Amino acid sequence: MTTIPSTPASDIVRDTEQNTAYSTTKNQTVSQASEDYLHQPHEKDHSSDPGASDDDDDMRKITGYRWFLICAALYLSALMYGLDTTITADIQGAVIQRFGQVDQLAWIGAGFPLGSVAVILPYGFLFTTFNMKWLYVAGIVFFQGGSALCGGAPNMGALIVGRVIAGAGGTGIYLGGLNHFSAMTTRNERGAYLAGTGFVWGLGAILGPVVGGGFSDSSATWRWGFYINLIIGAITAPVYLFYLPAIHPTPGRPLQDRLLSLDYVGFVLSAAMWATFAMGFIFAGGIWQWNDDRTIAMLVVWGVLLALYALQQTFCIFTTPEHRSFPGHLLKSRTQILFYVTTTCANTCMFFTTFYIPIYFQFTRNDSSLMAAVRLLPYLLFTIAFNLASGSALPKIKYYMPMCLVSGIFMTIAGALFVGYLSPSTPTGHIYGFSILMGVGTGITMQLGYSVGSLKVKPTDALSAINLQNVAQIGATVICLVIASQAFQSNAINNLNHVLASQGFSQSEIRSAVAGSQSTLFEQLSTILPLDHNKNFRSCLGPMGPISQSDIIHLYTRELWTILGLHLPRLYRTSLTSRIDDLFCPFHDTCPIMTIHNPLPLSDEWKDPDEYVQALLSFATESVMFMNLCGGVHILDFLTRDPDLYESLLPQDWRSFFEHHDIHSILQLLLREDIGPLCEPADTNAGPENGRTWNGGAFPPASLLEYIRDIRRFSFRREFTTPEDSQPLPSHIAMGMNKKKKHEVEQFSRYVASLSETVNESRGEPLSHIVDFGSGQNYLGRMLASSPYHKHIIAIERKHQYISGASRMDVHARLAKEEKKKTMHNAKLNKLKRQCIDCTDTPELAPELAASEKPEVPSLGVGSQPEVSAAVPEEPARQDEDDTTFNMLGDMTLEADDVLGSMYEKPHVLHVPKPRPEVDTRGTVSYIEHNIQDGYLEPIIAHVVDPKTSVETRTSTEEVIIQPEDKKPSDARVMVVSLHSCGNLVHHGLRSLVLNPSVVAIAMIGCCYNMVTERLGPATYKIPILRSAHPRLRKTGSSWDPHGFPMSKLYENYQAKTTTGFKLNITARSMALQAPHNWGRADSEDFFTRHFYRALLQRVLLDRDIIPKPDVPDDLYKDHTENPNAGGIALIVGSLRKSAFLSFSAYVGAATVKLSQDPVRGELVKERVCTMSDEELQRYEAEYLHTRKNLSIVWSLMAFSSQVVEAAIVVDRWQFLREHDSVKECWVEPVFEYGQSPRNLAVIGIKK
């Protein structure tokens, strides 16, 4: 006898000593269990491929006939659950004939889904917390016990109780199958197996009436419709008990913690809510009258329970957001709400048709239960066929909205035909036709919410999305059957009582007839009723009869679905980024591979990125207007040049056009106006000479329109839509962040986590760490290390103060424990201080003591704007030298009552420190204090991965030296990320991908382009020089920094007409920081005022002979020490308060405070500018006020054109990655909203 090897639980669960961190987030546990299972050494199945490797994570650990038996058992159980969902549709007549009590008819159909929906949320949570195998077995036991009770029920009450118990157990069967397939299959095959579970359940639900009708009309009777479950259970039981592996979703987590995490209050309220709903509507109109006090009380209790449950889940009363039973956070997503409604509509339509078409035929055609079920075959066949067809078509057409729309149209038409034409005499062929239309509509979208809903959320919420669909699917069954049954029975019984009042039929006979048990009653009426009464009877079953009145509910559902189909957002073309099984897989625990067909966010005009890059470089090196606006002019020269810079820069036709329009209309034209119609040929529109106008004024010249078109076509698309399921950062994580930083961290952390899953899947191995370049206060790393991501972060930062502040914020974020404060006594230092109490000189300390005494203060470079956080320590205010502080109280502490002299003796109070929240150790942060000077990170990575290595820091260069104790290579797979790193840090991060074997991916977002150095030396473009030379131009342009711009060989070797290499000076790079699309009217006016005041102040300085009149240099980058007038004067005003811009006088007053401190010309400023009266300054402002508009126009053109400068910089970084063979794929895309943070372009690279 062949023995099938079983897999013990110890082989499946990861060793808790190797992985002490456990998951407490319910949405992560299925995928976690899958990883735990797939990565364990299992007992080899000798019936499988002998060449298979146990260490190959891409292969399933259970294969051969053992896997076949497990799949067969799980699918048979799902089929059994589906059959039992609808099997009572065609046996209810026989049940009523056996037991009577037709007023309890609704319980026969609704009891099963009521039991399911009451426990679906608790059961789903339990599967993420406890052993999956035994929870599944418990569901089987409950289901089989309920089936046995139904089969042997002596009365209606026992049958109803059995149905509720079986429904509760059926939920465990269905969820258990899904969870087991998710945990036991590989990523590539998981989708197919999970989709198969849903299909088998749907097949069982559709075939249920046929099976039930067959048993009902046979000698086996309707009872075998339930006994059959016992036979199936007995056959599959050995597989459940001996071959199904025991999978633990949370290995190592204490039992007490798992029990405490359950949402007991939510479970009780949800179950009670559904129970009172069903009882209230089923009893009303039957056992109780609608105006009965019991009916009203029951419905009021239901409403109260519903409100309490909503409040409890919303405010997380007696639970936490991670552990609450209902995934309420998904209700913030429009898509999830709409899919919830559509799933409800789909199941309402399916169950209504399945339950009430057989009743119709039984009553009007005197059909047996089997024959009535056979008449459902057209509907069943078309439902199955179109369900399979829609599943196959979805990955190809890539949009789900058309499916919803087509489905809604078919079902609305079918519902309207049922309502309009259904009568006792409706031809059977018509009924078949209506049913086929209904089957087409139902089949298209029956499983759509499962297929797509889980793809529209982040991976950790996939299980929550499926739970939401489960509630919609099973809850719809309860709602449909309860309400439709009441509508049918109430109207049918009332109408029949009216027609048959004088014919001697009892209430029991009438109720039984309504249930379909005595359809011969209809045949008897043709002989015992007069013709007019027969017409009246037929009218009660006609278009406004009970069945059609119930069908009105059906019609409203279909119409609602049609409306939803028109409004559902389109499905992003996920086939570009995912496999077919991603679309089928409702529980897919990884994100699709981000293979981007267009690696740059270009306008629709560009089909080939190489074509775009060549056109971009050609435009940027040949367009004189662009080169002047981006690096060729400076706003300080605007009022000091002769001739006027405005006239020198812009052609006459542009200036003539600008004269007729205000600045905001010009901005509208530059940034937002659709210029397509304006660029149409003159033969289709009247030319300027024929009075063609724009915006009520002059028409823009063709050269201006062409320039606008060029800037737009070469600029990147920056659109980004915040995901609908986006959640705000937790308060303990968001501490210290402003609104902009919160948005950046929220969206980029989400993106990085998704990208890490993509890298894992693409490379077939998980990432071990994420390195944050220039981590600052570690906002990004802290979010990635926290729930729900739990990543391991290496934060590299050169400023000690930032690391200290970040470490303290980690304590508040529950990522680290607070270290006890220690008082360090330095005896040597104290002795030196005591010796020099009477000295006026500070004693000279040893270097190591001086270093320990002197606090390091971070120096902020130009353009560096770190976030301000209360957690970052500020330097204490320095006291004056003659201040003396006396510590009069020593170490004593006084309370307020002690000082005031309380008349009551204060009782002794023992102060118990508040318990600290538990530290979450699933994600870690390692801080490295290091000045990044290149992209080589292997020593740092090796030290973090293997702490045995020792670290030395050379103080001269701050270079980290690693001395390993052994020669073992580090087993690290690292992704380098950066959120707005300044200057060359992004270059170092990009180079890290090609310099370090451990770095397998990068995601870099740059900023502060003005701090990027230059690699190729001064630009030599032959354009008219319209600006003064500046020392900074020569200094930055001649730096020859090997780490500077450009990075790529393409840019380095690009052959322009007058130079080799593509170059951008510091003025052009500084302009790239502008965000003109974010300008509002008030913002624009503020900018224009500031620039006008600064240019006007430069004119005042010139007129007061503080600076000489600048000459026109022949070379901007030449050393002008012999002719200082050509080199310009570097007088920096810097930032000023908003109050300084209320008037020009206020501006000059604030600016001269800074300028007067200049060591060269400060005294001249005090003498010649500070003494100017307000009247003189006002005359200056009035004299040059007409130039404000001209300056505003030039500044707007500069900012508008700078979009191409940013595109050129980002393309260079992307091109650098393309040029290395080790890079598998690279792309650029916006990762947060431009309106929130305009530097939103991320450069992504993945190594082969």
Stockholm file with secondary structure:
# STOCKHOLM 1.0

chainA/1-1248         MTTIPSTPASDIVRDTEQNTAYSTTKNQTVSQASEDYLHQPHEKDHSSDPGASDDDDDMRKITGYRWFLICAALYLSALMYGLDTTITADIQGAVIQRFGQVDQLAWIGAGFPLGSVAVILPYGFLFTTFNMKWLYVAGIVFFQGGSALCGGAPNMGALIVGRVIAGAGGTGIYLGGLNHFSAMTTRNERGAYLAGTGFVWGLGAILGPVVGGGFSDSSATWRWGFYINLIIGAITAPVYLFYLPAIHPTPGRPLQDRLLSLDYVGFVLSAAMWATFAMGFIFAGGIWQWNDDRTIAMLVVWGVLLALYALQQTFCIFTTPEHRSFPGHLLKSRTQILFYVTTTCANTCMFFTTFYIPIYFQFTRNDSSLMAAVRLLPYLLFTIAFNLASGSALPKIKYYMPMCLVSGIFMTIAGALFVGYLSPSTPTGHIYGFSILMGVGTGITMQLGYSVGSLKVKPTDALSAINLQNVAQIGATVICLVIASQAFQSNAINNLNHVLASQGFSQSEIRSAVAGSQSTLFEQLSTILPLDHNKNFRSCLGPMGPISQSDIIHLYTRELWTILGLHLPRLYRTSLTSRIDDLFCPFHDTCPIMTIHNPLPLSDEWKDPDEYVQALLSFATESVMFMNLCGGVHILDFLTRDPDLYESLLPQDWRSFFEHHDIHSILQLLLREDIGPLCEPADTNAGPENGRTWNGGAFPPASLLEYIRDIRRFSFRREFTTPEDSQPLPSHIAMGMNKKKKHEVEQFSRYVASLSETVNESRGEPLSHIVDFGSGQNYLGRMLASSPYHKHIIAIERKHQYISGASRMDVHARLAKEEKKKTMHNAKLNKLKRQCIDCTDTPELAPELAASEKPEVPSLGVGSQPEVSAAVPEEPARQDEDDTTFNMLGDMTLEADDVLGSMYEKPHVLHVPKPRPEVDTRGTVSYIEHNIQDGYLEPIIAHVVDPKTSVETRTSTEEVIIQPEDKKPSDARVMVVSLHSCGNLVHHGLRSLVLNPSVVAIAMIGCCYNMVTERLGPATYKIPILRSAHPRLRKTGSSWDPHGFPMSKLYENYQAKTTTGFKLNITARSMALQAPHNWGRADSEDFFTRHFYRALLQRVLLDRDIIPKPDVPDDLYKDHTENPNAGGIALIVGSLRKSAFLSFSAYVGAATVKLSQDPVRGELVKERVCTMSDEELQRYEAEYLHTRKNLSIVWSLMAFSSQVVEAAIVVDRWQFLREHDSVKECWVEPVFEYGQSPRNLAVIGIKK
#=GR chainA/1-1248 SS CCCCCCCCHHHHSCCTTTCCCCCCCGGGHHHHHHHHHHTSCCCCCTTSCTTCCTTCTTSCSSCHHHHHHHHHHHHHHHHHHHHHHHGGGGTHHHHHHHHCCGGGHHHHHHHHHHHHHHHHHHHHHHHTTSCHHHHHHHHHHHHHHHHHHHHTCSSHHHHHHHHHHHHHHHHHHHHHHHHHHHHHSCHHHHHHHHHHHHHHHHHHHHHHHHHHHHHHTSTTCTTHHHHHHHHHHHHHHHIIIIISCCCCSSTTCCHHHHHHTSCHHHHHHHHHHHHHHHHHHHHBTTTBCTTCHHHHHHHHHHHHHHHHHHHHHHTTTTSCTTTCSSCGGGGGCHHHHHHHHHHHHHHHHHHHHHHHHHHHHHHHHCCCHHHHHHTTHHHHHHHHHHHHHHHHHHHHHCCSHHHHHHHHHHHHHHHHHHHHHCSTTCCHHHHHHHHHHHHHHHHHHTTHHHHHHGGGSCGGGHHHHHHHHHHHHHHHHHHHHHHHHHHHHHHHHHHHHHHSTTTTCCHHHHHHHHHTTTTHHHHHHHHHSCHHHHHHHHHHTSTTSHHHHHHHHHHHHHHHHHHHHHHSCCCCCGGGTSCHHHHHCTTCCSCCCCCCSSCSCCCTTCSCHHHHHHHHHHHHHHCHHHHIIIIICCGGGTTTSSSCHHHHHSCHHHHHHHHTSCHHHHHHHHHTCCCTGGGSCTTTSCCGGGTCCBTTBCCCCHHHHHHHHHHHHHSCCCCCCCCTTCCCCCTTTSTTCCHHHHHHHHHHHHHHHHHHHHHHHHHTSCCCEEEEETCTTCHHHHHHHSTTTCCEEEEEESCHHHHHHHHHHHHHTTSSCCCCCCCCCCHHHHHHHHHTTTCSSCCCCCHHHHHHHSCCCCCCCTTCCCCCCTTSCCCCCCCCTTCCCCCSSTTCCCCHHHHHTCSSCCCCCCCCCCCCCCCCCSSEEEEEECCCCSSCCHHHHHHHHCTTSEEEEETTTTEEEEECSSCCCCCCCEEEEEEEEETTHHHHHHHHHHHCTTEEEEEEEEECGGGCCBSSCSCCCCCCCCSCCCHHHHHHHTCCCTTSBCCSHHHHTCBCSSCBSCCCCHHHHHHTTCCGGGCCHHHHHHHHHHHHHHHHHHHHHHHTTSSCCCCCCSCTTSCCSSCHHHHCCCCCCCCCCGGGGSSHHHHHHHHHHHHTTCTTTHHHHHHHTTTCCHHHHHHHHHHHTTHHHHHHHHHHHHHHHHHHHHHHHHHHHHHHHHTCTTEEEEEEEECSCTTTCSCCEEEEEEEC
#=GC SS_cons          CCCCCCCCHHHHSCCTTTCCCCCCCGGGHHHHHHHHHHTSCCCCCTTSCTTCCTTCTTSCSSCHHHHHHHHHHHHHHHHHHHHHHHGGGGTHHHHHHHHCCGGGHHHHHHHHHHHHHHHHHHHHHHHTTSCHHHHHHHHHHHHHHHHHHHHTCSSHHHHHHHHHHHHHHHHHHHHHHHHHHHHHSCHHHHHHHHHHHHHHHHHHHHHHHHHHHHHHTSTTCTTHHHHHHHHHHHHHHHIIIIISCCCCSSTTCCHHHHHHTSCHHHHHHHHHHHHHHHHHHHHBTTTBCTTCHHHHHHHHHHHHHHHHHHHHHHTTTTSCTTTCSSCGGGGGCHHHHHHHHHHHHHHHHHHHHHHHHHHHHHHHHCCCHHHHHHTTHHHHHHHHHHHHHHHHHHHHHCCSHHHHHHHHHHHHHHHHHHHHHCSTTCCHHHHHHHHHHHHHHHHHHTTHHHHHHGGGSCGGGHHHHHHHHHHHHHHHHHHHHHHHHHHHHHHHHHHHHHHSTTTTCCHHHHHHHHHTTTTHHHHHHHHHSCHHHHHHHHHHTSTTSHHHHHHHHHHHHHHHHHHHHHHSCCCCCGGGTSCHHHHHCTTCCSCCCCCCSSCSCCCTTCSCHHHHHHHHHHHHHHCHHHHIIIIICCGGGTTTSSSCHHHHHSCHHHHHHHHTSCHHHHHHHHHTCCCTGGGSCTTTSCCGGGTCCBTTBCCCCHHHHHHHHHHHHHSCCCCCCCCTTCCCCCTTTSTTCCHHHHHHHHHHHHHHHHHHHHHHHHHTSCCCEEEEETCTTCHHHHHHHSTTTCCEEEEEESCHHHHHHHHHHHHHTTSSCCCCCCCCCCHHHHHHHHHTTTCSSCCCCCHHHHHHHSCCCCCCCTTCCCCCCTTSCCCCCCCCTTCCCCCSSTTCCCCHHHHHTCSSCCCCCCCCCCCCCCCCCSSEEEEEECCCCSSCCHHHHHHHHCTTSEEEEETTTTEEEEECSSCCCCCCCEEEEEEEEETTHHHHHHHHHHHCTTEEEEEEEEECGGGCCBSSCSCCCCCCCCSCCCHHHHHHHTCCCTTSBCCSHHHHTCBCSSCBSCCCCHHHHHHTTCCGGGCCHHHHHHHHHHHHHHHHHHHHHHHTTSSCCCCCCSCTTSCCSSCHHHHCCCCCCCCCCGGGGSSHHHHHHHHHHHHTTCTTTHHHHHHHTTTCCHHHHHHHHHHHTTHHHHHHHHHHHHHHHHHHHHHHHHHHHHHHHHTCTTEEEEEEEECSCTTTCSCCEEEEEEEC
//
